[in-house]
Amino acid sequence: MDDTLRASLGPGVVHVWRIPLDDQAPASALQPLLSSDERARAARLFSDDLRAQFALAHGWLRRILASYVSVPAHSLQFDIAPGGKPHLALEHAERVEFNLSHSGDVALVAVAAGSAVGVDVERWKPKMEHVRVAERFFSDHERASLREQASRTGDVMTGFYAAWTRKEAYLKARGDGIARGLHHFDVELATGSDARLIADRLDEHAPSRWSMRELAVDDGYSAALVHNGPLRDIMRVDVTATLRP
């Protein structure tokens, strides 16, 4: 990695790495970097394509993190927090926080220095019953906002995935996991620069502590980033242009 890029990871800065999963050629080179547990998880997937995508996402994750902490990618060890969020083991951590999300042909890795971070990317599913899912999982405020947006524009899917990715990224950043529930907090559904945490009924001070941003990915995808503290800058990095498998 360019030393300038590594040095830029300061307070309030998050690096978001994009990993393409549609080119599976590097998978064989990245597979040896995986731990025995990761290989076992990959083997349980039911198709060669999914196994290759797993190797790409998790192999590149190791290459990315190794470039920050100067440890060989295959030697990295991970700990799992009580809520299920993975962290670098203490001996490798060096105050680097990260989060991985993948959907369809895209994976994103968010990296921050000493601040909790969460990222979520989702490929749109046009045949999903978006309103039904929202009625089950979204808060009262979000359901009302989605209904209002749908009546005004006729578009349910954009608002649904804006909300879903922001909610998932927030839970992932906190490390709480889905068991905390999606209805205890409200996020802004509008697309563009308005992404924010409006309220958290289990943590009233959360909106002043957590920053939320929409991330542009590809057509038919939505993504969001959540960071603990003020967010000064987001640097987008293409993994294949910066690192080698």
Contacts in CASP RR format, 6 or more apart in sequence:
PFRMAT RR
TARGET T0000
AUTHOR 0000-0000-0000
METHOD contacts of the structure
MODEL  1
MDDTLRASLGPGVVHVWRIPLDDQAPASALQPLLSSDERARAARLFSDDL
RAQFALAHGWLRRILASYVSVPAHSLQFDIAPGGKPHLALEHAERVEFNL
SHSGDVALVAVAAGSAVGVDVERWKPKMEHVRVAERFFSDHERASLREQA
SRTGDVMTGFYAAWTRKEAYLKARGDGIARGLHHFDVELATGSDARLIAD
RLDEHAPSRWSMRELAVDDGYSAALVHNGPLRDIMRVDVTATLRP
1 67 0 8 1.000
1 68 0 8 1.000
1 242 0 8 1.000
1 243 0 8 1.000
2 242 0 8 1.000
5 15 0 8 1.000
5 235 0 8 1.000
5 237 0 8 1.000
5 242 0 8 1.000
6 67 0 8 1.000
6 68 0 8 1.000
8 15 0 8 1.000
8 235 0 8 1.000
9 15 0 8 1.000
9 68 0 8 1.000
9 96 0 8 1.000
9 111 0 8 1.000
9 112 0 8 1.000
9 113 0 8 1.000
10 113 0 8 1.000
11 113 0 8 1.000
11 115 0 8 1.000
11 232 0 8 1.000
12 112 0 8 1.000
12 115 0 8 1.000
12 227 0 8 1.000
12 229 0 8 1.000
12 230 0 8 1.000
12 231 0 8 1.000
12 232 0 8 1.000
12 233 0 8 1.000
13 112 0 8 1.000
13 113 0 8 1.000
13 232 0 8 1.000
13 233 0 8 1.000
13 234 0 8 1.000
13 235 0 8 1.000
14 110 0 8 1.000
14 111 0 8 1.000
14 112 0 8 1.000
14 117 0 8 1.000
14 225 0 8 1.000
14 227 0 8 1.000
14 231 0 8 1.000
14 233 0 8 1.000
14 234 0 8 1.000
14 235 0 8 1.000
15 110 0 8 1.000
15 111 0 8 1.000
15 112 0 8 1.000
15 234 0 8 1.000
15 235 0 8 1.000
15 237 0 8 1.000
16 108 0 8 1.000
16 109 0 8 1.000
16 110 0 8 1.000
16 111 0 8 1.000
16 119 0 8 1.000
16 215 0 8 1.000
16 225 0 8 1.000
16 234 0 8 1.000
16 235 0 8 1.000
16 236 0 8 1.000
16 237 0 8 1.000
17 60 0 8 1.000
17 64 0 8 1.000
17 108 0 8 1.000
17 109 0 8 1.000
17 110 0 8 1.000
17 111 0 8 1.000
17 237 0 8 1.000
17 238 0 8 1.000
17 239 0 8 1.000
17 242 0 8 1.000
18 106 0 8 1.000
18 107 0 8 1.000
18 108 0 8 1.000
18 217 0 8 1.000
18 236 0 8 1.000
18 237 0 8 1.000
18 238 0 8 1.000
18 239 0 8 1.000
19 56 0 8 1.000
19 57 0 8 1.000
19 60 0 8 1.000
19 61 0 8 1.000
19 102 0 8 1.000
19 106 0 8 1.000
19 107 0 8 1.000
19 108 0 8 1.000
19 109 0 8 1.000
19 239 0 8 1.000
19 240 0 8 1.000
20 105 0 8 1.000
20 106 0 8 1.000
20 239 0 8 1.000
20 240 0 8 1.000
21 53 0 8 1.000
21 56 0 8 1.000
21 57 0 8 1.000
21 102 0 8 1.000
21 104 0 8 1.000
21 105 0 8 1.000
21 106 0 8 1.000
21 107 0 8 1.000
22 105 0 8 1.000
23 240 0 8 1.000
24 49 0 8 1.000
24 52 0 8 1.000
24 53 0 8 1.000
24 56 0 8 1.000
26 56 0 8 1.000
26 60 0 8 1.000
26 240 0 8 1.000
26 245 0 8 1.000
27 52 0 8 1.000
27 53 0 8 1.000
27 55 0 8 1.000
27 56 0 8 1.000
28 55 0 8 1.000
29 245 0 8 1.000
30 55 0 8 1.000
30 56 0 8 1.000
30 58 0 8 1.000
30 59 0 8 1.000
30 60 0 8 1.000
30 62 0 8 1.000
30 63 0 8 1.000
30 245 0 8 1.000
31 39 0 8 1.000
31 55 0 8 1.000
31 59 0 8 1.000
32 74 0 8 1.000
33 59 0 8 1.000
33 62 0 8 1.000
33 63 0 8 1.000
33 73 0 8 1.000
33 74 0 8 1.000
34 42 0 8 1.000
34 55 0 8 1.000
34 58 0 8 1.000
34 59 0 8 1.000
34 62 0 8 1.000
38 54 0 8 1.000
38 58 0 8 1.000
41 54 0 8 1.000
42 51 0 8 1.000
42 54 0 8 1.000
42 55 0 8 1.000
42 58 0 8 1.000
43 51 0 8 1.000
45 51 0 8 1.000
45 54 0 8 1.000
53 102 0 8 1.000
53 104 0 8 1.000
53 107 0 8 1.000
56 107 0 8 1.000
57 100 0 8 1.000
57 102 0 8 1.000
57 107 0 8 1.000
58 100 0 8 1.000
59 73 0 8 1.000
60 107 0 8 1.000
60 109 0 8 1.000
60 239 0 8 1.000
60 243 0 8 1.000
60 245 0 8 1.000
61 98 0 8 1.000
61 100 0 8 1.000
61 109 0 8 1.000
62 73 0 8 1.000
62 74 0 8 1.000
62 76 0 8 1.000
63 73 0 8 1.000
63 239 0 8 1.000
63 243 0 8 1.000
63 245 0 8 1.000
64 98 0 8 1.000
64 109 0 8 1.000
64 111 0 8 1.000
64 239 0 8 1.000
64 243 0 8 1.000
65 73 0 8 1.000
65 76 0 8 1.000
65 88 0 8 1.000
65 92 0 8 1.000
65 96 0 8 1.000
65 98 0 8 1.000
65 111 0 8 1.000
66 72 0 8 1.000
66 73 0 8 1.000
66 76 0 8 1.000
67 243 0 8 1.000
68 94 0 8 1.000
68 96 0 8 1.000
68 111 0 8 1.000
69 76 0 8 1.000
69 88 0 8 1.000
69 92 0 8 1.000
69 93 0 8 1.000
69 94 0 8 1.000
69 96 0 8 1.000
71 92 0 8 1.000
76 88 0 8 1.000
76 89 0 8 1.000
76 92 0 8 1.000
77 88 0 8 1.000
77 89 0 8 1.000
77 91 0 8 1.000
77 92 0 8 1.000
78 86 0 8 1.000
78 87 0 8 1.000
78 88 0 8 1.000
78 89 0 8 1.000
79 86 0 8 1.000
79 87 0 8 1.000
79 88 0 8 1.000
79 89 0 8 1.000
79 90 0 8 1.000
80 86 0 8 1.000
80 87 0 8 1.000
81 87 0 8 1.000
81 175 0 8 1.000
83 175 0 8 1.000
83 176 0 8 1.000
83 177 0 8 1.000
83 179 0 8 1.000
84 175 0 8 1.000
84 177 0 8 1.000
85 99 0 8 1.000
85 172 0 8 1.000
85 175 0 8 1.000
85 177 0 8 1.000
87 93 0 8 1.000
87 97 0 8 1.000
88 94 0 8 1.000
88 96 0 8 1.000
88 98 0 8 1.000
95 113 0 8 1.000
95 114 0 8 1.000
96 111 0 8 1.000
96 112 0 8 1.000
96 113 0 8 1.000
96 114 0 8 1.000
97 111 0 8 1.000
97 112 0 8 1.000
97 113 0 8 1.000
97 114 0 8 1.000
97 115 0 8 1.000
97 116 0 8 1.000
97 117 0 8 1.000
98 109 0 8 1.000
98 110 0 8 1.000
98 111 0 8 1.000
98 112 0 8 1.000
98 117 0 8 1.000
99 109 0 8 1.000
99 110 0 8 1.000
99 117 0 8 1.000
99 118 0 8 1.000
99 119 0 8 1.000
99 169 0 8 1.000
99 172 0 8 1.000
99 173 0 8 1.000
100 107 0 8 1.000
100 108 0 8 1.000
100 109 0 8 1.000
100 119 0 8 1.000
101 107 0 8 1.000
101 108 0 8 1.000
101 118 0 8 1.000
101 119 0 8 1.000
101 120 0 8 1.000
101 121 0 8 1.000
101 168 0 8 1.000
101 169 0 8 1.000
101 172 0 8 1.000
101 223 0 8 1.000
102 108 0 8 1.000
102 121 0 8 1.000
103 121 0 8 1.000
103 122 0 8 1.000
103 123 0 8 1.000
103 221 0 8 1.000
104 123 0 8 1.000
105 123 0 8 1.000
105 218 0 8 1.000
106 121 0 8 1.000
106 123 0 8 1.000
106 217 0 8 1.000
106 218 0 8 1.000
106 221 0 8 1.000
107 121 0 8 1.000
108 119 0 8 1.000
108 121 0 8 1.000
108 215 0 8 1.000
108 217 0 8 1.000
108 223 0 8 1.000
109 119 0 8 1.000
109 239 0 8 1.000
110 117 0 8 1.000
110 118 0 8 1.000
110 119 0 8 1.000
110 225 0 8 1.000
111 117 0 8 1.000
112 227 0 8 1.000
115 227 0 8 1.000
115 228 0 8 1.000
115 229 0 8 1.000
116 173 0 8 1.000
116 174 0 8 1.000
116 175 0 8 1.000
116 227 0 8 1.000
116 228 0 8 1.000
117 173 0 8 1.000
117 225 0 8 1.000
117 226 0 8 1.000
117 227 0 8 1.000
117 228 0 8 1.000
118 169 0 8 1.000
118 170 0 8 1.000
118 172 0 8 1.000
118 173 0 8 1.000
118 225 0 8 1.000
118 226 0 8 1.000
118 227 0 8 1.000
119 169 0 8 1.000
119 172 0 8 1.000
119 215 0 8 1.000
119 223 0 8 1.000
119 224 0 8 1.000
119 225 0 8 1.000
119 226 0 8 1.000
120 164 0 8 1.000
120 165 0 8 1.000
120 166 0 8 1.000
120 168 0 8 1.000
120 169 0 8 1.000
120 172 0 8 1.000
120 223 0 8 1.000
120 224 0 8 1.000
121 165 0 8 1.000
121 215 0 8 1.000
121 217 0 8 1.000
121 221 0 8 1.000
121 222 0 8 1.000
121 223 0 8 1.000
122 161 0 8 1.000
122 164 0 8 1.000
122 165 0 8 1.000
122 168 0 8 1.000
122 221 0 8 1.000
122 222 0 8 1.000
122 223 0 8 1.000
123 220 0 8 1.000
123 221 0 8 1.000
124 157 0 8 1.000
124 161 0 8 1.000
124 220 0 8 1.000
124 221 0 8 1.000
124 222 0 8 1.000
126 157 0 8 1.000
130 156 0 8 1.000
130 157 0 8 1.000
130 160 0 8 1.000
131 146 0 8 1.000
131 150 0 8 1.000
131 156 0 8 1.000
133 160 0 8 1.000
134 142 0 8 1.000
134 143 0 8 1.000
134 146 0 8 1.000
134 160 0 8 1.000
134 163 0 8 1.000
135 143 0 8 1.000
137 181 0 8 1.000
137 182 0 8 1.000
137 183 0 8 1.000
138 146 0 8 1.000
138 163 0 8 1.000
138 167 0 8 1.000
138 182 0 8 1.000
138 183 0 8 1.000
139 182 0 8 1.000
139 183 0 8 1.000
139 184 0 8 1.000
139 185 0 8 1.000
139 186 0 8 1.000
140 183 0 8 1.000
141 186 0 8 1.000
141 198 0 8 1.000
141 199 0 8 1.000
142 163 0 8 1.000
142 186 0 8 1.000
142 187 0 8 1.000
142 189 0 8 1.000
145 163 0 8 1.000
145 188 0 8 1.000
145 189 0 8 1.000
146 156 0 8 1.000
146 159 0 8 1.000
146 160 0 8 1.000
146 163 0 8 1.000
146 189 0 8 1.000
149 155 0 8 1.000
149 156 0 8 1.000
149 158 0 8 1.000
149 159 0 8 1.000
149 189 0 8 1.000
149 190 0 8 1.000
150 156 0 8 1.000
158 191 0 8 1.000
158 222 0 8 1.000
159 189 0 8 1.000
159 190 0 8 1.000
159 191 0 8 1.000
161 222 0 8 1.000
162 189 0 8 1.000
162 190 0 8 1.000
162 191 0 8 1.000
162 195 0 8 1.000
162 214 0 8 1.000
162 222 0 8 1.000
162 224 0 8 1.000
163 187 0 8 1.000
163 189 0 8 1.000
164 222 0 8 1.000
165 222 0 8 1.000
165 223 0 8 1.000
165 224 0 8 1.000
166 187 0 8 1.000
166 188 0 8 1.000
166 195 0 8 1.000
166 197 0 8 1.000
166 212 0 8 1.000
166 214 0 8 1.000
166 224 0 8 1.000
166 226 0 8 1.000
167 182 0 8 1.000
167 185 0 8 1.000
167 187 0 8 1.000
168 224 0 8 1.000
169 212 0 8 1.000
169 224 0 8 1.000
169 225 0 8 1.000
169 226 0 8 1.000
170 185 0 8 1.000
170 187 0 8 1.000
170 197 0 8 1.000
170 210 0 8 1.000
170 212 0 8 1.000
170 226 0 8 1.000
171 177 0 8 1.000
171 178 0 8 1.000
171 180 0 8 1.000
171 181 0 8 1.000
171 182 0 8 1.000
172 226 0 8 1.000
173 210 0 8 1.000
173 226 0 8 1.000
173 227 0 8 1.000
173 228 0 8 1.000
174 180 0 8 1.000
180 202 0 8 1.000
184 200 0 8 1.000
184 201 0 8 1.000
184 202 0 8 1.000
185 197 0 8 1.000
185 198 0 8 1.000
185 199 0 8 1.000
185 200 0 8 1.000
185 201 0 8 1.000
185 202 0 8 1.000
185 206 0 8 1.000
186 197 0 8 1.000
186 198 0 8 1.000
186 199 0 8 1.000
186 200 0 8 1.000
187 195 0 8 1.000
187 196 0 8 1.000
187 197 0 8 1.000
187 198 0 8 1.000
187 212 0 8 1.000
188 194 0 8 1.000
188 195 0 8 1.000
188 196 0 8 1.000
188 198 0 8 1.000
191 214 0 8 1.000
192 214 0 8 1.000
193 214 0 8 1.000
195 212 0 8 1.000
195 213 0 8 1.000
195 214 0 8 1.000
195 224 0 8 1.000
196 207 0 8 1.000
196 212 0 8 1.000
197 206 0 8 1.000
197 207 0 8 1.000
197 210 0 8 1.000
197 212 0 8 1.000
197 226 0 8 1.000
198 207 0 8 1.000
199 207 0 8 1.000
200 206 0 8 1.000
200 207 0 8 1.000
209 228 0 8 1.000
209 229 0 8 1.000
210 226 0 8 1.000
210 227 0 8 1.000
210 228 0 8 1.000
210 229 0 8 1.000
211 226 0 8 1.000
211 227 0 8 1.000
211 228 0 8 1.000
211 229 0 8 1.000
211 230 0 8 1.000
211 231 0 8 1.000
212 224 0 8 1.000
212 225 0 8 1.000
212 226 0 8 1.000
212 227 0 8 1.000
213 224 0 8 1.000
213 225 0 8 1.000
213 226 0 8 1.000
213 227 0 8 1.000
213 231 0 8 1.000
213 234 0 8 1.000
214 222 0 8 1.000
214 223 0 8 1.000
214 224 0 8 1.000
215 223 0 8 1.000
215 224 0 8 1.000
215 225 0 8 1.000
215 234 0 8 1.000
216 223 0 8 1.000
217 223 0 8 1.000
225 231 0 8 1.000
225 234 0 8 1.000
END
